[in-house]
C-alpha cells in the first residue's frame, strides 16, 4: 500500500509547468507529479567528474588526447612547407 503526502505552497510557476506537462502526457497533475517523483528518486546517482575519472582510471582505460596529436601534426606540417 502506498503513502499519501500533501505538498503545500507550490509556487505558481511550478504548478503551471506541472499542469502543462500533465496535459502533454495525458495525465492528471497528481499522476504526473507521482511519475516525476518516481523517476527522480529511483534514478542511479550521477557521478561527479572526479568520480568519473577515478572510475575510468580504476578500469585501466586510456583516453589518448587526439586533439593534442592533431595539433602537433598541423604544427609539424606547417614547418615542413
mmCIF file of the N, C-alpha and C atoms, coordinates in Angstrom:
data_MODEL
# 
_entry.id   MODEL 
# 
loop_
_atom_site.group_PDB 
_atom_site.id 
_atom_site.type_symbol 
_atom_site.label_atom_id 
_atom_site.label_alt_id 
_atom_site.label_comp_id 
_atom_site.label_asym_id 
_atom_site.label_entity_id 
_atom_site.label_seq_id 
_atom_site.pdbx_PDB_ins_code 
_atom_site.Cartn_x 
_atom_site.Cartn_y 
_atom_site.Cartn_z 
_atom_site.occupancy 
_atom_site.B_iso_or_equiv 
_atom_site.pdbx_formal_charge 
_atom_site.auth_seq_id 
_atom_site.auth_comp_id 
_atom_site.auth_asym_id 
_atom_site.auth_atom_id 
_atom_site.pdbx_PDB_model_num 
ATOM 1   N N  . UNK A 1 1  ? 0.833  -1.180 0.000   1.00 0.00 ? 1  UNK A N  1 
ATOM 2   C CA . UNK A 1 1  ? 0.000  0.000  0.000   1.00 0.00 ? 1  UNK A CA 1 
ATOM 3   C C  . UNK A 1 1  ? 0.878  1.243  0.000   1.00 0.00 ? 1  UNK A C  1 
ATOM 4   N N  . UNK A 1 2  ? 0.482  2.239  -0.758  1.00 0.00 ? 2  UNK A N  1 
ATOM 5   C CA . UNK A 1 2  ? 1.236  3.472  -0.867  1.00 0.00 ? 2  UNK A CA 1 
ATOM 6   C C  . UNK A 1 2  ? 0.982  4.421  0.284   1.00 0.00 ? 2  UNK A C  1 
ATOM 7   N N  . UNK A 1 3  ? 1.731  5.479  0.299   1.00 0.00 ? 3  UNK A N  1 
ATOM 8   C CA . UNK A 1 3  ? 1.579  6.517  1.312   1.00 0.00 ? 3  UNK A CA 1 
ATOM 9   C C  . UNK A 1 3  ? 0.971  7.750  0.670   1.00 0.00 ? 3  UNK A C  1 
ATOM 10  N N  . UNK A 1 4  ? 0.193  8.469  1.430   1.00 0.00 ? 4  UNK A N  1 
ATOM 11  C CA . UNK A 1 4  ? -0.371 9.734  0.971   1.00 0.00 ? 4  UNK A CA 1 
ATOM 12  C C  . UNK A 1 4  ? 0.471  10.873 1.501   1.00 0.00 ? 4  UNK A C  1 
ATOM 13  N N  . UNK A 1 5  ? 0.803  11.827 0.623   1.00 0.00 ? 5  UNK A N  1 
ATOM 14  C CA . UNK A 1 5  ? 1.530  13.014 1.064   1.00 0.00 ? 5  UNK A CA 1 
ATOM 15  C C  . UNK A 1 5  ? 0.817  14.244 0.521   1.00 0.00 ? 5  UNK A C  1 
ATOM 16  N N  . UNK A 1 6  ? 1.035  15.347 1.175   1.00 0.00 ? 6  UNK A N  1 
ATOM 17  C CA . UNK A 1 6  ? 0.492  16.624 0.738   1.00 0.00 ? 6  UNK A CA 1 
ATOM 18  C C  . UNK A 1 6  ? 1.646  17.591 0.581   1.00 0.00 ? 6  UNK A C  1 
ATOM 19  N N  . UNK A 1 7  ? 1.654  18.309 -0.518  1.00 0.00 ? 7  UNK A N  1 
ATOM 20  C CA . UNK A 1 7  ? 2.686  19.313 -0.747  1.00 0.00 ? 7  UNK A CA 1 
ATOM 21  C C  . UNK A 1 7  ? 1.998  20.666 -0.753  1.00 0.00 ? 7  UNK A C  1 
ATOM 22  N N  . UNK A 1 8  ? 2.398  21.512 0.157   1.00 0.00 ? 8  UNK A N  1 
ATOM 23  C CA . UNK A 1 8  ? 1.780  22.835 0.291   1.00 0.00 ? 8  UNK A CA 1 
ATOM 24  C C  . UNK A 1 8  ? 2.672  23.907 -0.330  1.00 0.00 ? 8  UNK A C  1 
ATOM 25  N N  . UNK A 1 9  ? 2.053  25.015 -0.650  1.00 0.00 ? 9  UNK A N  1 
ATOM 26  C CA . UNK A 1 9  ? 2.754  26.218 -1.118  1.00 0.00 ? 9  UNK A CA 1 
ATOM 27  C C  . UNK A 1 9  ? 3.606  25.977 -2.358  1.00 0.00 ? 9  UNK A C  1 
ATOM 28  N N  . UNK A 1 10 ? 3.050  25.255 -3.301  1.00 0.00 ? 10 UNK A N  1 
ATOM 29  C CA . UNK A 1 10 ? 3.753  25.045 -4.574  1.00 0.00 ? 10 UNK A CA 1 
ATOM 30  C C  . UNK A 1 10 ? 3.747  26.383 -5.317  1.00 0.00 ? 10 UNK A C  1 
ATOM 31  N N  . UNK A 1 11 ? 4.908  26.858 -5.726  1.00 0.00 ? 11 UNK A N  1 
ATOM 32  C CA . UNK A 1 11 ? 4.944  28.127 -6.467  1.00 0.00 ? 11 UNK A CA 1 
ATOM 33  C C  . UNK A 1 11 ? 4.076  28.037 -7.732  1.00 0.00 ? 11 UNK A C  1 
ATOM 34  N N  . UNK A 1 12 ? 3.449  29.138 -8.073  1.00 0.00 ? 12 UNK A N  1 
ATOM 35  C CA . UNK A 1 12 ? 2.519  29.168 -9.201  1.00 0.00 ? 12 UNK A CA 1 
ATOM 36  C C  . UNK A 1 12 ? 3.175  28.724 -10.502 1.00 0.00 ? 12 UNK A C  1 
ATOM 37  N N  . UNK A 1 13 ? 4.413  29.147 -10.736 1.00 0.00 ? 13 UNK A N  1 
ATOM 38  C CA . UNK A 1 13 ? 5.078  28.760 -11.986 1.00 0.00 ? 13 UNK A CA 1 
ATOM 39  C C  . UNK A 1 13 ? 5.354  27.258 -12.034 1.00 0.00 ? 13 UNK A C  1 
ATOM 40  N N  . UNK A 1 14 ? 5.654  26.653 -10.892 1.00 0.00 ? 14 UNK A N  1 
ATOM 41  C CA . UNK A 1 14 ? 5.882  25.208 -10.843 1.00 0.00 ? 14 UNK A CA 1 
ATOM 42  C C  . UNK A 1 14 ? 4.573  24.465 -11.076 1.00 0.00 ? 14 UNK A C  1 
ATOM 43  N N  . UNK A 1 15 ? 3.496  24.949 -10.453 1.00 0.00 ? 15 UNK A N  1 
ATOM 44  C CA . UNK A 1 15 ? 2.187  24.317 -10.641 1.00 0.00 ? 15 UNK A CA 1 
ATOM 45  C C  . UNK A 1 15 ? 1.744  24.410 -12.100 1.00 0.00 ? 15 UNK A C  1 
ATOM 46  N N  . UNK A 1 16 ? 1.991  25.553 -12.718 1.00 0.00 ? 16 UNK A N  1 
ATOM 47  C CA . UNK A 1 16 ? 1.620  25.730 -14.124 1.00 0.00 ? 16 UNK A CA 1 
ATOM 48  C C  . UNK A 1 16 ? 2.434  24.797 -15.022 1.00 0.00 ? 16 UNK A C  1 
ATOM 49  N N  . UNK A 1 17 ? 3.727  24.678 -14.743 1.00 0.00 ? 17 UNK A N  1 
ATOM 50  C CA . UNK A 1 17 ? 4.574  23.791 -15.534 1.00 0.00 ? 17 UNK A CA 1 
ATOM 51  C C  . UNK A 1 17 ? 4.143  22.339 -15.362 1.00 0.00 ? 17 UNK A C  1 
ATOM 52  N N  . UNK A 1 18 ? 3.781  21.952 -14.144 1.00 0.00 ? 18 UNK A N  1 
ATOM 53  C CA . UNK A 1 18 ? 3.311  20.594 -13.892 1.00 0.00 ? 18 UNK A CA 1 
ATOM 54  C C  . UNK A 1 18 ? 2.010  20.326 -14.648 1.00 0.00 ? 18 UNK A C  1 
ATOM 55  N N  . UNK A 1 19 ? 1.118  21.289 -14.636 1.00 0.00 ? 19 UNK A N  1 
ATOM 56  C CA . UNK A 1 19 ? -0.148 21.131 -15.363 1.00 0.00 ? 19 UNK A CA 1 
ATOM 57  C C  . UNK A 1 19 ? 0.086  20.992 -16.863 1.00 0.00 ? 19 UNK A C  1 
ATOM 58  N N  . UNK A 1 20 ? 0.991  21.815 -17.397 1.00 0.00 ? 20 UNK A N  1 
ATOM 59  C CA . UNK A 1 20 ? 1.334  21.724 -18.831 1.00 0.00 ? 20 UNK A CA 1 
ATOM 60  C C  . UNK A 1 20 ? 1.899  20.353 -19.155 1.00 0.00 ? 20 UNK A C  1 
ATOM 61  N N  . UNK A 1 21 ? 2.819  19.923 -18.328 1.00 0.00 ? 21 UNK A N  1 
ATOM 62  C CA . UNK A 1 21 ? 3.449  18.613 -18.545 1.00 0.00 ? 21 UNK A CA 1 
ATOM 63  C C  . UNK A 1 21 ? 2.429  17.490 -18.443 1.00 0.00 ? 21 UNK A C  1 
ATOM 64  N N  . UNK A 1 22 ? 1.510  17.596 -17.497 1.00 0.00 ? 22 UNK A N  1 
ATOM 65  C CA . UNK A 1 22 ? 0.458  16.587 -17.327 1.00 0.00 ? 22 UNK A CA 1 
ATOM 66  C C  . UNK A 1 22 ? -0.422 16.519 -18.582 1.00 0.00 ? 22 UNK A C  1 
ATOM 67  N N  . UNK A 1 23 ? -0.791 17.673 -19.112 1.00 0.00 ? 23 UNK A N  1 
ATOM 68  C CA . UNK A 1 23 ? -1.611 17.689 -20.346 1.00 0.00 ? 23 UNK A CA 1 
ATOM 69  C C  . UNK A 1 23 ? -0.870 17.031 -21.503 1.00 0.00 ? 23 UNK A C  1 
ATOM 70  N N  . UNK A 1 24 ? 0.426  17.334 -21.621 1.00 0.00 ? 24 UNK A N  1 
ATOM 71  C CA . UNK A 1 24 ? 1.228  16.750 -22.705 1.00 0.00 ? 24 UNK A CA 1 
ATOM 72  C C  . UNK A 1 24 ? 1.275  15.228 -22.618 1.00 0.00 ? 24 UNK A C  1 
ATOM 73  N N  . UNK A 1 25 ? 1.244  14.695 -21.399 1.00 0.00 ? 25 UNK A N  1 
ATOM 74  C CA . UNK A 1 25 ? 1.313  13.249 -21.199 1.00 0.00 ? 25 UNK A CA 1 
ATOM 75  C C  . UNK A 1 25 ? -0.063 12.620 -20.966 1.00 0.00 ? 25 UNK A C  1 
ATOM 76  N N  . UNK A 1 26 ? -1.110 13.425 -21.122 1.00 0.00 ? 26 UNK A N  1 
ATOM 77  C CA . UNK A 1 26 ? -2.490 12.945 -20.945 1.00 0.00 ? 26 UNK A CA 1 
ATOM 78  C C  . UNK A 1 26 ? -2.691 12.341 -19.560 1.00 0.00 ? 26 UNK A C  1 
ATOM 79  N N  . UNK A 1 27 ? -2.223 13.069 -18.550 1.00 0.00 ? 27 UNK A N  1 
ATOM 80  C CA . UNK A 1 27 ? -2.351 12.625 -17.166 1.00 0.00 ? 27 UNK A CA 1 
ATOM 81  C C  . UNK A 1 27 ? -2.927 13.748 -16.317 1.00 0.00 ? 27 UNK A C  1 
ATOM 82  N N  . UNK A 1 28 ? -3.348 13.376 -15.130 1.00 0.00 ? 28 UNK A N  1 
ATOM 83  C CA . UNK A 1 28 ? -3.746 14.394 -14.152 1.00 0.00 ? 28 UNK A CA 1 
ATOM 84  C C  . UNK A 1 28 ? -2.469 14.991 -13.556 1.00 0.00 ? 28 UNK A C  1 
ATOM 85  N N  . UNK A 1 29 ? -2.544 16.195 -13.002 1.00 0.00 ? 29 UNK A N  1 
ATOM 86  C CA . UNK A 1 29 ? -1.361 16.759 -12.347 1.00 0.00 ? 29 UNK A CA 1 
ATOM 87  C C  . UNK A 1 29 ? -0.835 15.856 -11.219 1.00 0.00 ? 29 UNK A C  1 
ATOM 88  N N  . UNK A 1 30 ? -1.719 15.202 -10.499 1.00 0.00 ? 30 UNK A N  1 
ATOM 89  C CA . UNK A 1 30 ? -1.286 14.312 -9.418  1.00 0.00 ? 30 UNK A CA 1 
ATOM 90  C C  . UNK A 1 30 ? -0.500 13.116 -9.961  1.00 0.00 ? 30 UNK A C  1 
ATOM 91  N N  . UNK A 1 31 ? -1.015 12.525 -11.045 1.00 0.00 ? 31 UNK A N  1 
ATOM 92  C CA . UNK A 1 31 ? -0.316 11.385 -11.649 1.00 0.00 ? 31 UNK A CA 1 
ATOM 93  C C  . UNK A 1 31 ? 1.019  11.823 -12.229 1.00 0.00 ? 31 UNK A C  1 
ATOM 94  N N  . UNK A 1 32 ? 1.041  12.988 -12.852 1.00 0.00 ? 32 UNK A N  1 
ATOM 95  C CA . UNK A 1 32 ? 2.293  13.497 -13.417 1.00 0.00 ? 32 UNK A CA 1 
ATOM 96  C C  . UNK A 1 32 ? 3.316  13.755 -12.312 1.00 0.00 ? 32 UNK A C  1 
ATOM 97  N N  . UNK A 1 33 ? 2.876  14.348 -11.207 1.00 0.00 ? 33 UNK A N  1 
ATOM 98  C CA . UNK A 1 33 ? 3.782  14.607 -10.084 1.00 0.00 ? 33 UNK A CA 1 
ATOM 99  C C  . UNK A 1 33 ? 4.359  13.299 -9.553  1.00 0.00 ? 33 UNK A C  1 
ATOM 100 N N  . UNK A 1 34 ? 3.530  12.270 -9.458  1.00 0.00 ? 34 UNK A N  1 
ATOM 101 C CA . UNK A 1 34 ? 3.993  10.970 -8.983  1.00 0.00 ? 34 UNK A CA 1 
ATOM 102 C C  . UNK A 1 34 ? 5.022  10.377 -9.944  1.00 0.00 ? 34 UNK A C  1 
ATOM 103 N N  . UNK A 1 35 ? 4.779  10.492 -11.252 1.00 0.00 ? 35 UNK A N  1 
ATOM 104 C CA . UNK A 1 35 ? 5.736  9.962  -12.236 1.00 0.00 ? 35 UNK A CA 1 
ATOM 105 C C  . UNK A 1 35 ? 7.074  10.692 -12.151 1.00 0.00 ? 35 UNK A C  1 
ATOM 106 N N  . UNK A 1 36 ? 7.026  12.021 -12.009 1.00 0.00 ? 36 UNK A N  1 
ATOM 107 C CA . UNK A 1 36 ? 8.257  12.802 -11.883 1.00 0.00 ? 36 UNK A CA 1 
ATOM 108 C C  . UNK A 1 36 ? 9.003  12.378 -10.619 1.00 0.00 ? 36 UNK A C  1 
ATOM 109 N N  . UNK A 1 37 ? 8.287  12.258 -9.525  1.00 0.00 ? 37 UNK A N  1 
ATOM 110 C CA . UNK A 1 37 ? 8.898  11.866 -8.261  1.00 0.00 ? 37 UNK A CA 1 
ATOM 111 C C  . UNK A 1 37 ? 9.526  10.469 -8.353  1.00 0.00 ? 37 UNK A C  1 
ATOM 112 N N  . UNK A 1 38 ? 8.819  9.529  -8.950  1.00 0.00 ? 38 UNK A N  1 
ATOM 113 C CA . UNK A 1 38 ? 9.352  8.170  -9.098  1.00 0.00 ? 38 UNK A CA 1 
ATOM 114 C C  . UNK A 1 38 ? 10.625 8.177  -9.940  1.00 0.00 ? 38 UNK A C  1 
ATOM 115 N N  . UNK A 1 39 ? 10.615 8.931  -11.007 1.00 0.00 ? 39 UNK A N  1 
ATOM 116 C CA . UNK A 1 39 ? 11.787 8.997  -11.883 1.00 0.00 ? 39 UNK A CA 1 
ATOM 117 C C  . UNK A 1 39 ? 12.997 9.539  -11.139 1.00 0.00 ? 39 UNK A C  1 
ATOM 118 N N  . UNK A 1 40 ? 12.796 10.597 -10.394 1.00 0.00 ? 40 UNK A N  1 
ATOM 119 C CA . UNK A 1 40 ? 13.915 11.242 -9.712  1.00 0.00 ? 40 UNK A CA 1 
ATOM 120 C C  . UNK A 1 40 ? 14.469 10.382 -8.584  1.00 0.00 ? 40 UNK A C  1 
ATOM 121 N N  . UNK A 1 41 ? 13.612 9.803  -7.779  1.00 0.00 ? 41 UNK A N  1 
ATOM 122 C CA . UNK A 1 41 ? 14.120 9.079  -6.611  1.00 0.00 ? 41 UNK A CA 1 
ATOM 123 C C  . UNK A 1 41 ? 14.610 7.678  -6.930  1.00 0.00 ? 41 UNK A C  1 
ATOM 124 N N  . UNK A 1 42 ? 14.286 7.146  -8.103  1.00 0.00 ? 42 UNK A N  1 
ATOM 125 C CA . UNK A 1 42 ? 14.751 5.806  -8.443  1.00 0.00 ? 42 UNK A CA 1 
ATOM 126 C C  . UNK A 1 42 ? 15.916 5.821  -9.422  1.00 0.00 ? 42 UNK A C  1 
ATOM 127 N N  . UNK A 1 43 ? 16.346 7.002  -9.861  1.00 0.00 ? 43 UNK A N  1 
ATOM 128 C CA . UNK A 1 43 ? 17.486 7.101  -10.778 1.00 0.00 ? 43 UNK A CA 1 
ATOM 129 C C  . UNK A 1 43 ? 18.769 6.710  -10.076 1.00 0.00 ? 43 UNK A C  1 
ATOM 130 N N  . UNK A 1 44 ? 19.666 6.133  -10.858 1.00 0.00 ? 44 UNK A N  1 
ATOM 131 C CA . UNK A 1 44 ? 21.006 5.876  -10.353 1.00 0.00 ? 44 UNK A CA 1 
ATOM 132 C C  . UNK A 1 44 ? 21.665 7.233  -10.105 1.00 0.00 ? 44 UNK A C  1 
ATOM 133 N N  . UNK A 1 45 ? 22.402 7.347  -9.019  1.00 0.00 ? 45 UNK A N  1 
ATOM 134 C CA . UNK A 1 45 ? 23.068 8.630  -8.764  1.00 0.00 ? 45 UNK A CA 1 
ATOM 135 C C  . UNK A 1 45 ? 24.109 8.918  -9.842  1.00 0.00 ? 45 UNK A C  1 
ATOM 136 N N  . UNK A 1 46 ? 24.239 10.174 -10.199 1.00 0.00 ? 46 UNK A N  1 
ATOM 137 C CA . UNK A 1 46 ? 25.234 10.572 -11.199 1.00 0.00 ? 46 UNK A CA 1 
ATOM 138 C C  . UNK A 1 46 ? 26.586 10.748 -10.531 1.00 0.00 ? 46 UNK A C  1 
ATOM 139 N N  . UNK A 1 47 ? 27.608 10.428 -11.286 1.00 0.00 ? 47 UNK A N  1 
ATOM 140 C CA . UNK A 1 47 ? 28.966 10.594 -10.785 1.00 0.00 ? 47 UNK A CA 1 
ATOM 141 C C  . UNK A 1 47 ? 29.410 12.036 -10.946 1.00 0.00 ? 47 UNK A C  1 
ATOM 142 N N  . UNK A 1 48 ? 30.207 12.500 -10.016 1.00 0.00 ? 48 UNK A N  1 
ATOM 143 C CA . UNK A 1 48 ? 30.860 13.790 -10.191 1.00 0.00 ? 48 UNK A CA 1 
ATOM 144 C C  . UNK A 1 48 ? 31.974 13.587 -11.214 1.00 0.00 ? 48 UNK A C  1 
ATOM 145 N N  . UNK A 1 49 ? 32.475 14.660 -11.800 1.00 0.00 ? 49 UNK A N  1 
ATOM 146 C CA . UNK A 1 49 ? 33.592 14.487 -12.742 1.00 0.00 ? 49 UNK A CA 1 
ATOM 147 C C  . UNK A 1 49 ? 34.785 13.768 -12.105 1.00 0.00 ? 49 UNK A C  1 
ATOM 148 N N  . UNK A 1 50 ? 35.101 14.071 -10.853 1.00 0.00 ? 50 UNK A N  1 
ATOM 149 C CA . UNK A 1 50 ? 36.223 13.415 -10.190 1.00 0.00 ? 50 UNK A CA 1 
ATOM 150 C C  . UNK A 1 50 ? 35.955 11.917 -10.003 1.00 0.00 ? 50 UNK A C  1 
ATOM 151 N N  . UNK A 1 51 ? 34.721 11.574 -9.660  1.00 0.00 ? 51 UNK A N  1 
ATOM 152 C CA . UNK A 1 51 ? 34.369 10.163 -9.507  1.00 0.00 ? 51 UNK A CA 1 
ATOM 153 C C  . UNK A 1 51 ? 34.464 9.431  -10.841 1.00 0.00 ? 51 UNK A C  1 
ATOM 154 N N  . UNK A 1 52 ? 34.028 10.098 -11.912 1.00 0.00 ? 52 UNK A N  1 
ATOM 155 C CA . UNK A 1 52 ? 34.096 9.500  -13.242 1.00 0.00 ? 52 UNK A CA 1 
ATOM 156 C C  . UNK A 1 52 ? 35.541 9.205  -13.637 1.00 0.00 ? 52 UNK A C  1 
ATOM 157 N N  . UNK A 1 53 ? 36.418 10.175 -13.427 1.00 0.00 ? 53 UNK A N  1 
ATOM 158 C CA . UNK A 1 53 ? 37.835 9.989  -13.756 1.00 0.00 ? 53 UNK A CA 1 
ATOM 159 C C  . UNK A 1 53 ? 38.416 8.843  -12.934 1.00 0.00 ? 53 UNK A C  1 
ATOM 160 N N  . UNK A 1 54 ? 38.070 8.789  -11.650 1.00 0.00 ? 54 UNK A N  1 
ATOM 161 C CA . UNK A 1 54 ? 38.570 7.704  -10.793 1.00 0.00 ? 54 UNK A CA 1 
ATOM 162 C C  . UNK A 1 54 ? 38.088 6.349  -11.300 1.00 0.00 ? 54 UNK A C  1 
ATOM 163 N N  . UNK A 1 55 ? 36.835 6.266  -11.740 1.00 0.00 ? 55 UNK A N  1 
ATOM 164 C CA . UNK A 1 55 ? 36.302 5.002  -12.271 1.00 0.00 ? 55 UNK A CA 1 
ATOM 165 C C  . UNK A 1 55 ? 37.031 4.598  -13.550 1.00 0.00 ? 55 UNK A C  1 
ATOM 166 N N  . UNK A 1 56 ? 37.271 5.560  -14.433 1.00 0.00 ? 56 UNK A N  1 
ATOM 167 C CA . UNK A 1 56 ? 37.974 5.275  -15.689 1.00 0.00 ? 56 UNK A CA 1 
ATOM 168 C C  . UNK A 1 56 ? 39.381 4.783  -15.392 1.00 0.00 ? 56 UNK A C  1 
ATOM 169 N N  . UNK A 1 57 ? 40.059 5.448  -14.481 1.00 0.00 ? 57 UNK A N  1 
ATOM 170 C CA . UNK A 1 57 ? 41.423 5.032  -14.131 1.00 0.00 ? 57 UNK A CA 1 
ATOM 171 C C  . UNK A 1 57 ? 41.429 3.650  -13.482 1.00 0.00 ? 57 UNK A C  1 
ATOM 172 N N  . UNK A 1 58 ? 40.446 3.385  -12.627 1.00 0.00 ? 58 UNK A N  1 
ATOM 173 C CA . UNK A 1 58 ? 40.379 2.082  -11.951 1.00 0.00 ? 58 UNK A CA 1 
ATOM 174 C C  . UNK A 1 58 ? 40.172 0.955  -12.962 1.00 0.00 ? 58 UNK A C  1 
ATOM 175 N N  . UNK A 1 59 ? 39.476 1.259  -14.061 1.00 0.00 ? 59 UNK A N  1 
ATOM 176 C CA . UNK A 1 59 ? 39.251 0.257  -15.100 1.00 0.00 ? 59 UNK A CA 1 
ATOM 177 C C  . UNK A 1 59 ? 40.444 0.111  -16.033 1.00 0.00 ? 59 UNK A C  1 
ATOM 178 N N  . UNK A 1 60 ? 41.415 1.014  -15.905 1.00 0.00 ? 60 UNK A N  1 
ATOM 179 C CA . UNK A 1 60 ? 42.600 0.954  -16.747 1.00 0.00 ? 60 UNK A CA 1 
ATOM 180 C C  . UNK A 1 60 ? 42.368 1.461  -18.157 1.00 0.00 ? 60 UNK A C  1 
ATOM 181 N N  . UNK A 1 61 ? 41.315 2.234  -18.349 1.00 0.00 ? 61 UNK A N  1 
ATOM 182 C CA . UNK A 1 61 ? 41.009 2.759  -19.682 1.00 0.00 ? 61 UNK A CA 1 
ATOM 183 C C  . UNK A 1 61 ? 41.911 3.958  -19.953 1.00 0.00 ? 61 UNK A C  1 
ATOM 184 N N  . UNK A 1 62 ? 42.544 3.931  -21.111 1.00 0.00 ? 62 UNK A N  1 
ATOM 185 C CA . UNK A 1 62 ? 43.380 5.068  -21.506 1.00 0.00 ? 62 UNK A CA 1 
ATOM 186 C C  . UNK A 1 62 ? 42.609 5.896  -22.508 1.00 0.00 ? 62 UNK A C  1 
ATOM 187 N N  . UNK A 1 63 ? 42.692 7.190  -22.364 1.00 0.00 ? 63 UNK A N  1 
ATOM 188 C CA . UNK A 1 63 ? 41.994 8.099  -23.270 1.00 0.00 ? 63 UNK A CA 1 
ATOM 189 C C  . UNK A 1 63 ? 43.024 9.030  -23.907 1.00 0.00 ? 63 UNK A C  1 
ATOM 190 N N  . UNK A 1 64 ? 43.560 8.621  -25.054 1.00 0.00 ? 64 UNK A N  1 
ATOM 191 C CA . UNK A 1 64 ? 44.583 9.453  -25.693 1.00 0.00 ? 64 UNK A CA 1 
ATOM 192 C C  . UNK A 1 64 ? 44.005 10.798 -26.119 1.00 0.00 ? 64 UNK A C  1 
ATOM 193 N N  . UNK A 1 65 ? 44.834 11.792 -26.047 1.00 0.00 ? 65 UNK A N  1 
ATOM 194 C CA . UNK A 1 65 ? 44.404 13.130 -26.400 1.00 0.00 ? 65 UNK A CA 1 
ATOM 195 C C  . UNK A 1 65 ? 44.544 13.322 -27.905 1.00 0.00 ? 65 UNK A C  1 
ATOM 196 N N  . UNK A 1 66 ? 43.491 13.034 -28.629 1.00 0.00 ? 66 UNK A N  1 
ATOM 197 C CA . UNK A 1 66 ? 43.530 13.146 -30.084 1.00 0.00 ? 66 UNK A CA 1 
ATOM 198 C C  . UNK A 1 66 ? 43.767 14.581 -30.527 1.00 0.00 ? 66 UNK A C  1 
ATOM 199 N N  . UNK A 1 67 ? 43.228 15.537 -29.792 1.00 0.00 ? 67 UNK A N  1 
ATOM 200 C CA . UNK A 1 67 ? 43.401 16.930 -30.198 1.00 0.00 ? 67 UNK A CA 1 
ATOM 201 C C  . UNK A 1 67 ? 44.870 17.344 -30.111 1.00 0.00 ? 67 UNK A C  1 
ATOM 202 N N  . UNK A 1 68 ? 45.573 16.854 -29.099 1.00 0.00 ? 68 UNK A N  1 
ATOM 203 C CA . UNK A 1 68 ? 46.997 17.182 -28.978 1.00 0.00 ? 68 UNK A CA 1 
ATOM 204 C C  . UNK A 1 68 ? 47.782 16.592 -30.149 1.00 0.00 ? 68 UNK A C  1 
ATOM 205 N N  . UNK A 1 69 ? 47.464 15.361 -30.514 1.00 0.00 ? 69 UNK A N  1 
ATOM 206 C CA . UNK A 1 69 ? 48.128 14.714 -31.652 1.00 0.00 ? 69 UNK A CA 1 
ATOM 207 C C  . UNK A 1 69 ? 47.851 15.509 -32.925 1.00 0.00 ? 69 UNK A C  1 
ATOM 208 N N  . UNK A 1 70 ? 46.605 15.906 -33.128 1.00 0.00 ? 70 UNK A N  1 
ATOM 209 C CA . UNK A 1 70 ? 46.241 16.664 -34.335 1.00 0.00 ? 70 UNK A CA 1 
ATOM 210 C C  . UNK A 1 70 ? 46.952 18.018 -34.361 1.00 0.00 ? 70 UNK A C  1 
ATOM 211 N N  . UNK A 1 71 ? 47.039 18.670 -33.216 1.00 0.00 ? 71 UNK A N  1 
ATOM 212 C CA . UNK A 1 71 ? 47.718 19.971 -33.162 1.00 0.00 ? 71 UNK A CA 1 
ATOM 213 C C  . UNK A 1 71 ? 49.188 19.824 -33.509 1.00 0.00 ? 71 UNK A C  1 
ATOM 214 N N  . UNK A 1 72 ? 49.824 18.775 -32.979 1.00 0.00 ? 72 UNK A N  1 
ATOM 215 C CA . UNK A 1 72 ? 51.237 18.544 -33.302 1.00 0.00 ? 72 UNK A CA 1 
ATOM 216 C C  . UNK A 1 72 ? 51.433 18.266 -34.792 1.00 0.00 ? 72 UNK A C  1 
ATOM 217 N N  . UNK A 1 73 ? 50.545 17.452 -35.366 1.00 0.00 ? 73 UNK A N  1 
ATOM 218 C CA . UNK A 1 73 ? 50.643 17.144 -36.797 1.00 0.00 ? 73 UNK A CA 1 
ATOM 219 C C  . UNK A 1 73 ? 50.494 18.403 -37.640 1.00 0.00 ? 73 UNK A C  1 
ATOM 220 N N  . UNK A 1 74 ? 49.534 19.268 -37.284 1.00 0.00 ? 74 UNK A N  1 
ATOM 221 C CA . UNK A 1 74 ? 49.354 20.522 -38.014 1.00 0.00 ? 74 UNK A CA 1 
ATOM 222 C C  . UNK A 1 74 ? 50.581 21.414 -37.890 1.00 0.00 ? 74 UNK A C  1 
ATOM 223 N N  . UNK A 1 75 ? 51.110 21.505 -36.672 1.00 0.00 ? 75 UNK A N  1 
ATOM 224 C CA . UNK A 1 75 ? 52.290 22.335 -36.443 1.00 0.00 ? 75 UNK A CA 1 
ATOM 225 C C  . UNK A 1 75 ? 53.473 21.821 -37.261 1.00 0.00 ? 75 UNK A C  1 
ATOM 226 N N  . UNK A 1 76 ? 53.692 20.509 -37.198 1.00 0.00 ? 76 UNK A N  1 
ATOM 227 C CA . UNK A 1 76 ? 54.824 19.927 -37.931 1.00 0.00 ? 76 UNK A CA 1 
ATOM 228 C C  . UNK A 1 76 ? 54.643 20.079 -39.441 1.00 0.00 ? 76 UNK A C  1 
ATOM 229 N N  . UNK A 1 77 ? 53.425 19.934 -39.943 1.00 0.00 ? 77 UNK A N  1 
ATOM 230 C CA . UNK A 1 77 ? 53.163 20.086 -41.374 1.00 0.00 ? 77 UNK A CA 1 
ATOM 231 C C  . UNK A 1 77 ? 53.440 21.526 -41.817 1.00 0.00 ? 77 UNK A C  1 
ATOM 232 N N  . UNK A 1 78 ? 53.078 22.484 -40.971 1.00 0.00 ? 78 UNK A N  1 
ATOM 233 C CA . UNK A 1 78 ? 53.305 23.887 -41.314 1.00 0.00 ? 78 UNK A CA 1 
ATOM 234 C C  . UNK A 1 78 ? 54.782 24.210 -41.387 1.00 0.00 ? 78 UNK A C  1 
ATOM 235 N N  . UNK A 1 79 ? 55.584 23.583 -40.534 1.00 0.00 ? 79 UNK A N  1 
ATOM 236 C CA . UNK A 1 79 ? 57.029 23.835 -40.522 1.00 0.00 ? 79 UNK A CA 1 
ATOM 237 C C  . UNK A 1 79 ? 57.743 23.161 -41.687 1.00 0.00 ? 79 UNK A C  1 
ATOM 238 N N  . UNK A 1 80 ? 57.158 22.131 -42.265 1.00 0.00 ? 80 UNK A N  1 
ATOM 239 C CA . UNK A 1 80 ? 57.775 21.427 -43.396 1.00 0.00 ? 80 UNK A CA 1 
ATOM 240 C C  . UNK A 1 80 ? 57.637 22.230 -44.697 1.00 0.00 ? 80 UNK A C  1 
ATOM 241 N N  . UNK A 1 81 ? 56.673 23.107 -44.756 1.00 0.00 ? 81 UNK A N  1 
ATOM 242 C CA . UNK A 1 81 ? 56.427 23.840 -46.028 1.00 0.00 ? 81 UNK A CA 1 
ATOM 243 C C  . UNK A 1 81 ? 57.253 25.047 -46.171 1.00 0.00 ? 81 UNK A C  1 
# 
